Amino acid sequence: MKVSIIGAGAVGATLAQRVLESGLADTVLLDILKNIAAGKALDLLDAGPIVGHERSIIGTGDYSRIASSDIVVITAGLPRKPGMTREELIAKNAGIVRDVSKNIKQYAPSAIVIVVTNPLDAMTYLTLKETGFSREKVFGMAGLLDGSRFIALIADELKVPRAKVETMILGSHGDTMVPLLSRTRVSGKPVEKLLSKERLDAIIKRTRDRGAEIVGLLGTGSAYYSPSAGAFKMIEAIAKGTGETLVVSSYLDGEYGLKGICIGVPCKLGRNGIEKIIELKLTEEEKEAFYKSAQAIKGSIELL
Ligand SMILES: NC(=O)c1ccc[n+]([C@@H]2O[C@H](COP(=O)([O-])OP(=O)(O)OC[C@H]3O[C@@H](n4cnc5c(N)ncnc54)[C@H](O)[C@@H]3O)[C@@H](O)[C@H]2O)c1
């Protein structure tokens, strides 16, 4: 298995470490700043004997090195600064993602592409259009991360193990994300029976703002441990063909009554990418929030 990661910044390099040190795949780390990519790759390689894996990693600025990748992950692009929304990144990151997509199409035409660059849903749409790959092979990482943030906060509030909490967050990776309360359970019990509306609303707000909270604390850059964990989980599902259902940003062609956008929905992932888009029955309130989120994504796509 070969995984190439475009962008050797905070998310890309941390993801490279996860992929390499899990022993899952040989890894290519590519960046426009080729020496940074090369330096980080050497550093990761040198940890190999200590960690105990036999995988290879190269750092480069040369796209011919991504040839025959099974999976390519796009993390190239600017992260948010304090006070910025993800949507404000669109002008700069669209140019970068166009360039990256063109190179993936040329050098790794049979790869599955996972998009991480923000604004996530619009960048996933752009990658799909620019590569011309099928929708089963191009999708974005976000819902998994938003759901994980929600779970961490609920578990912390109720002092229960995180493994006892299940939930899903659909919609956009932005202010209009849609936590599915009808599918949020703690040890099988509906969360609304365990937390007051006031506490639950506060947790949802903190989940929504979690990225900004981290950006504010870091001062420079945005979250990368949890985003790289999300991307790694998707790579693992594909590489091992687990058939797991994860929330990813996928192009819809009639599912959920929507067409022509990428948005977070549950998808069964396997060796060929998206094997099935799962259409959940949503409550009226969730449906309304989901369509509002879709409108927000449409607005971003129109800016491309
Ligand atoms: N989907 C999510 O949930 C999620 C979570 C966190 C971050 N992100 C996004 O991921 C992206 C990367 O974040 P980061 O923290 O790693 O940023 P970073 O600044 O640390 O790294 C970005 C890297 O991209 C490189 N780059 C820029 N233009 C390039 C090009 N044309 N070709 C190749 N490489 C290029 C830069 O040199 C830099 O090394 C940002 O857009 C950020 O908003 C998304």
Ligand as a Chemical Component Dictionary entry (heavy atoms), coordinates in Angstrom:
data_LIG
# 
_chem_comp.id                   LIG 
_chem_comp.type                 NON-POLYMER 
_chem_comp.pdbx_formal_charge   0 
_chem_comp.three_letter_code    LIG 
# 
loop_
_chem_comp_atom.comp_id 
_chem_comp_atom.atom_id 
_chem_comp_atom.alt_atom_id 
_chem_comp_atom.type_symbol 
_chem_comp_atom.charge 
_chem_comp_atom.model_Cartn_x 
_chem_comp_atom.model_Cartn_y 
_chem_comp_atom.model_Cartn_z 
_chem_comp_atom.pdbx_ordinal 
LIG N1  N1  N 0  -11.050 19.023 7.337  1  
LIG C1  C1  C 0  -10.710 19.313 8.569  2  
LIG O1  O1  O 0  -11.365 18.897 9.527  3  
LIG C2  C2  C 0  -9.478  20.139 8.837  4  
LIG C3  C3  C 0  -8.918  20.176 10.116 5  
LIG C4  C4  C 0  -7.742  20.901 10.316 6  
LIG C5  C5  C 0  -7.150  21.612 9.257  7  
LIG N2  N2  N 1  -7.765  21.582 8.048  8  
LIG C6  C6  C 0  -7.200  22.308 6.904  9  
LIG O2  O2  O 0  -6.057  21.593 6.416  10 
LIG C7  C7  C 0  -5.192  22.509 5.747  11 
LIG C8  C8  C 0  -3.766  22.312 6.255  12 
LIG O3  O3  O 0  -3.664  22.669 7.621  13 
LIG P1  P1  P 0  -2.236  22.649 8.357  14 
LIG O4  O4  O 0  -2.485  22.993 9.753  15 
LIG O5  O5  O -1 -1.500  21.426 8.006  16 
LIG O6  O6  O 0  -1.534  23.917 7.615  17 
LIG P2  P2  P 0  0.036   24.193 7.480  18 
LIG O7  O7  O 0  0.189   25.636 7.099  19 
LIG O8  O8  O 0  0.756   23.683 8.666  20 
LIG O9  O9  O 0  0.479   23.292 6.230  21 
LIG C9  C9  C 0  0.029   23.504 4.930  22 
LIG C10 C10 C 0  1.139   23.106 3.978  23 
LIG O10 O10 O 0  0.659   23.225 2.624  24 
LIG C11 C11 C 0  1.777   23.590 1.829  25 
LIG N3  N3  N 0  1.351   24.109 0.529  26 
LIG C12 C12 C 0  0.836   25.326 0.231  27 
LIG N4  N4  N 0  0.600   25.415 -1.086 28 
LIG C13 C13 C 0  0.963   24.246 -1.633 29 
LIG C14 C14 C 0  0.941   23.738 -2.961 30 
LIG N5  N5  N 0  0.493   24.467 -3.986 31 
LIG N6  N6  N 0  1.386   22.486 -3.158 32 
LIG C15 C15 C 0  1.856   21.744 -2.135 33 
LIG N7  N7  N 0  1.883   22.164 -0.863 34 
LIG C16 C16 C 0  1.454   23.405 -0.612 35 
LIG C17 C17 C 0  2.493   24.620 2.690  36 
LIG O11 O11 O 0  3.827   24.837 2.251  37 
LIG C18 C18 C 0  2.391   23.992 4.076  38 
LIG O12 O12 O 0  3.523   23.207 4.383  39 
LIG C19 C19 C 0  -5.774  23.904 6.011  40 
LIG O13 O13 O 0  -6.543  24.327 4.913  41 
LIG C20 C20 C 0  -6.664  23.682 7.213  42 
LIG O14 O14 O 0  -7.708  24.636 7.311  43 
LIG C21 C21 C 0  -8.899  20.865 7.818  44 
# 
loop_
_chem_comp_bond.comp_id 
_chem_comp_bond.atom_id_1 
_chem_comp_bond.atom_id_2 
_chem_comp_bond.value_order 
_chem_comp_bond.pdbx_ordinal 
LIG N1  C1  SING 1  
LIG C1  O1  DOUB 2  
LIG C1  C2  SING 3  
LIG C2  C3  SING 4  
LIG C2  C21 DOUB 5  
LIG C3  C4  DOUB 6  
LIG C4  C5  SING 7  
LIG C5  N2  DOUB 8  
LIG N2  C6  SING 9  
LIG N2  C21 SING 10 
LIG C6  O2  SING 11 
LIG C6  C20 SING 12 
LIG O2  C7  SING 13 
LIG C7  C8  SING 14 
LIG C7  C19 SING 15 
LIG C8  O3  SING 16 
LIG O3  P1  SING 17 
LIG P1  O4  DOUB 18 
LIG P1  O5  SING 19 
LIG P1  O6  SING 20 
LIG O6  P2  SING 21 
LIG P2  O7  DOUB 22 
LIG P2  O8  SING 23 
LIG P2  O9  SING 24 
LIG O9  C9  SING 25 
LIG C9  C10 SING 26 
LIG C10 O10 SING 27 
LIG C10 C18 SING 28 
LIG O10 C11 SING 29 
LIG C11 N3  SING 30 
LIG C11 C17 SING 31 
LIG N3  C12 SING 32 
LIG N3  C16 SING 33 
LIG C12 N4  DOUB 34 
LIG N4  C13 SING 35 
LIG C13 C14 SING 36 
LIG C13 C16 DOUB 37 
LIG C14 N5  SING 38 
LIG C14 N6  DOUB 39 
LIG N6  C15 SING 40 
LIG C15 N7  DOUB 41 
LIG N7  C16 SING 42 
LIG C17 O11 SING 43 
LIG C17 C18 SING 44 
LIG C18 O12 SING 45 
LIG C19 O13 SING 46 
LIG C19 C20 SING 47 
LIG C20 O14 SING 48 
# 
